[in-house]
Each structure stands twice: as structure tokens, then as C-alpha cells.
Amino acid sequence: MMKIEGITAFVAVVEAGSVSEAARRLRLSKSVVSERLAELEKTLSAMLVHRTTRKLTLTEDGAAFLERAVRIVREMEDAEADMAERRGTLSGPLRIAAPVTFGRLHLGPALYPFLKAHPQIALTLDMDDRRVDPASDGYDAIIRHGAIADSRLIAWKLARSRRLLVASPDYLERHGTPASLADLNSHHGLFYTNRGVADWRFQTDEGAVVVRAMLGLGINNGDMLHDAAMSGLGIALLPTFIIGPAIREGRLVEIDVGARPEPEFIYMAHPEGRNPSAKLRAIADHLKKTFGDPPYWDPAVRIAGSSGFR
């Protein structure tokens, strides 16, 4: 008879891509995970994965078994969480992916009081700026900043987000302050490379316009992009959750080019077709309340009569 421990080990190994990473996520030794996987294969009389020193790949039998194995593991986790929630307790495992800079500055400080109040939740938070697929990568949800484009995801808006064109006073003194979108073409741009070359998108009366300034520096990390702008290397388009303090202190200056960057959101998204747990909904509600509307990090003054967002 198959044991749930073996099925859980198999799913973890596939989602993690290696036995060692699966062991880390399961908080078990590598040998225990390997033994459980081997026992499952013996029970099924089938090899489920090819193991080499470089990589791990599914066999044909493994690929056929994976879908049901994932469903079994998820049902077990949901059943455990449902019983706890019936007793008024939020508990059980959660795995969420989030961007590095936002996680360090705002997500972590918002989550810590919630987790302290609900100690039976076992949250694994993976900080990574790359775009991940929550379904195939084994996440219950992802937290991201930007436009919501993936139709396979169900997204909950946690906070509005504004991005501003900014530069240091030193850079603007040396190179002048652009006054239009066309002026940006002759300036050094500091770009967040995870968004690609069409990152600078602005709203105009004629519709969306993409601006491509001269590449001064491309970085895949928000903290370093902020530091590069502070060092006077060029103009950056950065969210206020990163640059709020620098704007308030005058270390970075907002640049008005007569058009606003396209609106964005901080959002949590989970795979379509997966019923989100009560604990995931509770975390989303807590984060939305903590961030506020407008969010606390925004340097702009609250507009009188603002009705918030939907």
C-alpha cells in the first residue's frame, strides 16, 4: 500500500527539481526523502524519476503518476487545514513567492505580526525577482508588483502602486531636467531588466507610449536600481515603495514629463481552478489592511474624498 509520506516526497522532489531541495522544503534529511521515494517506486513497481548527478527528470510512468500525486497531496493538506479552520484555527503549510526588494521592505514587516498571531501556519516564503509559475513551481500563491497579465491566475489586489521617473539632483544638474517624453531619449536610463526593454510605458491622450532612453545601466534588482539612481548614473522609473524615503528627503527628485506611467498594483495571485484556503485569504486581507489605500509608503498626500480601488 502506498504511503502518503512517499507521495509527498515524490511531489516535493519534482516541484523542487532535486532531492536536496525537496529535503530542505520538507525539513527532512536528504537520505529520508530518497528512501521514501525509493519505497514508493518499489510499491508501484515503477521508476518514477531518472536520477543523475546533474539533473532529475520524470520517467513516462512518473509523468503519468504526477497529476494524481499532486492532487492527493493537495487534498490531504486541504483536509488538514479545513479541520483546523473548523476549530477556528488557521494552520498548515503555505508556500508563497515574492519579489526581493518589496519583501524585504514591506512584506516581511507586514507578515511577522500575522504569523506571530497564527503560530500553526507553516509559511515558506521564497524571495525571487524572476517571474514564477505558481502552478508548475508548487506555490500556493505569488505576490508581485506590476500589471496583471496572466489569465491563468486569479489575482487579488493588495495595494495600488505608483512608479515615478526619478533622478538625483546631481544628475539633473549635470544633464538637465527632461520636460517631455521625447527629451528622455537623450538621457541615460536605468532599467529593471526583468521587465524587458518596453518597461517605460506612459499614458498619453493618444494611448500608451513606450519610451526607450539610452541604456545607462540594466539591473535585475530594485535595491541596486535605487542605489544607481542615488549615485547619479541616470534616470530610473521606480515604484514609490522603494523610493518614498528618498523622495521625501530630497535625495531623489521626481521628473514631470507631462505623462504618467501606466498604473500598477501589488497583488497576490493563485492558480485558476484551485480553491484558496482560509489562511491564504486571511493573509491577503491582513496585507491589504496593513498596506492601506493609498499605501503608507506613498509620498503623495491622500486625496480628499478618495474612494479607494476595486
Residue pairs with C-beta under 8 A, 6 or more apart in sequence:
1 43
2 40
2 43
2 44
3 36
3 39
3 40
3 43
4 72
4 73
4 76
5 36
6 36
6 37
6 39
6 40
6 43
7 40
7 69
7 72
7 73
8 26
8 36
8 73
8 76
9 22
9 26
9 33
9 36
9 37
9 40
10 37
10 40
10 48
10 49
10 62
10 65
10 66
10 69
11 66
11 69
11 70
11 73
11 138
12 22
12 25
12 26
12 33
12 138
13 19
13 22
13 33
13 37
13 49
13 56
14 49
14 58
14 62
14 66
15 22
15 137
15 138
16 22
16 24
16 25
16 138
17 55
17 56
18 56
19 30
19 33
19 34
19 37
19 51
19 56
20 30
22 33
23 29
23 30
23 32
23 33
25 95
25 124
26 33
37 48
37 49
40 48
41 47
41 48
44 61
44 65
46 59
46 61
46 62
46 65
47 59
47 61
47 62
48 58
48 59
48 61
48 62
48 65
49 56
49 57
49 58
49 59
49 62
50 56
50 57
50 58
50 59
58 66
74 274
77 92
77 93
78 275
78 277
80 91
80 92
81 91
81 92
81 277
81 278
81 279
84 90
84 91
84 92
84 120
85 91
85 277
85 278
85 279
89 118
89 120
90 118
90 120
90 121
90 278
90 279
90 282
91 118
91 120
91 121
91 122
91 279
92 120
92 121
92 122
92 277
92 279
93 122
93 123
93 124
94 121
94 122
94 123
94 124
94 140
94 141
94 277
94 279
94 280
94 283
95 123
95 124
95 126
95 138
95 139
95 140
96 123
96 124
96 125
96 126
96 139
96 140
96 141
96 142
96 143
96 268
96 283
97 125
97 126
97 127
97 128
97 132
97 134
97 137
97 139
97 141
97 142
97 143
98 107
98 125
98 126
98 127
98 128
98 142
98 143
98 144
99 127
99 128
99 129
99 143
99 144
99 145
99 222
100 127
100 128
100 129
100 221
100 222
100 223
101 129
101 221
101 222
101 223
101 226
101 242
102 143
102 145
102 222
102 241
102 242
102 266
103 125
103 127
103 143
104 127
104 223
105 241
105 242
105 297
106 241
106 291
106 297
107 125
107 143
107 287
108 125
110 286
110 287
110 290
110 291
111 123
111 125
111 283
111 287
114 282
114 283
114 286
115 121
115 123
118 279
118 282
121 279
126 139
129 194
129 220
129 221
129 222
130 194
131 144
131 194
132 139
132 142
134 140
134 141
134 142
134 153
134 269
134 270
134 271
135 152
135 271
135 274
140 270
140 276
140 277
140 280
141 268
141 269
141 270
141 276
141 280
142 153
142 268
142 269
142 270
143 158
143 266
143 267
143 268
144 266
144 267
144 269
145 161
145 239
145 241
145 264
145 265
145 266
145 267
146 195
146 264
146 265
147 262
147 264
147 265
148 155
148 265
148 267
148 269
150 269
151 272
152 271
152 272
153 269
153 270
153 271
153 272
154 269
154 270
154 271
154 272
154 276
155 267
155 268
155 269
156 267
156 268
156 269
156 284
156 288
157 265
157 266
157 267
157 288
157 309
157 310
158 265
158 266
158 267
158 268
158 284
158 287
158 288
158 291
159 265
159 266
159 287
159 288
159 291
159 292
159 293
159 295
160 263
160 264
160 265
160 266
160 293
160 294
160 295
160 298
160 309
161 239
161 240
161 241
161 263
161 264
161 265
161 266
161 295
162 239
162 240
162 261
162 263
162 264
162 298
162 300
163 237
163 238
163 239
163 240
163 261
163 264
164 237
164 238
164 239
164 240
164 243
164 247
164 254
164 255
164 261
165 184
165 235
165 236
165 237
165 254
165 255
165 257
165 261
166 229
166 235
166 236
166 237
166 238
166 243
166 246
166 247
166 252
166 253
166 254
166 255
167 229
167 232
167 234
167 235
167 236
167 252
167 253
167 255
168 229
168 230
168 231
168 232
168 251
168 252
168 253
169 250
169 251
169 253
170 232
171 188
171 229
171 232
171 233
171 234
171 235
172 253
172 255
174 232
175 187
175 188
177 255
178 184
178 186
178 187
178 235
178 255
178 257
179 256
179 257
179 258
180 257
180 258
181 202
181 204
181 209
181 211
181 257
181 258
181 259
183 257
184 200
184 211
184 213
184 235
184 257
185 211
185 212
185 213
185 214
186 213
186 214
187 213
187 214
187 234
187 235
188 213
188 214
188 215
188 216
188 217
188 233
188 234
188 235
189 200
189 212
189 213
189 214
189 215
189 216
189 234
189 235
189 236
190 216
190 217
190 218
190 219
190 225
190 228
190 229
190 233
190 234
190 235
190 236
191 197
191 199
191 200
191 215
191 217
191 218
191 219
191 225
191 236
192 199
192 218
192 219
192 220
192 222
192 225
192 237
193 218
193 219
193 220
194 220
197 212
198 210
198 212
199 237
200 210
200 211
200 212
200 213
200 237
200 261
201 208
201 209
201 210
201 211
201 261
201 262
202 208
202 209
202 210
202 211
202 257
202 259
202 260
202 261
202 262
203 209
203 259
203 260
203 261
203 262
204 259
208 262
209 259
213 234
213 235
216 233
216 234
217 228
217 233
217 234
219 225
219 228
222 238
222 239
222 242
223 242
225 236
225 238
225 242
226 236
226 238
226 242
226 243
226 246
228 234
228 236
229 235
229 236
229 238
229 243
229 252
230 246
230 251
230 252
235 255
237 261
239 264
240 247
240 295
240 297
240 298
240 299
240 300
241 266
241 295
241 297
241 298
243 252
244 297
244 298
244 299
246 252
247 253
247 254
247 299
248 299
265 309
266 291
266 295
268 280
268 283
268 284
268 287
270 276
270 280
293 306
293 308
293 309
294 300
294 302
294 303
294 306
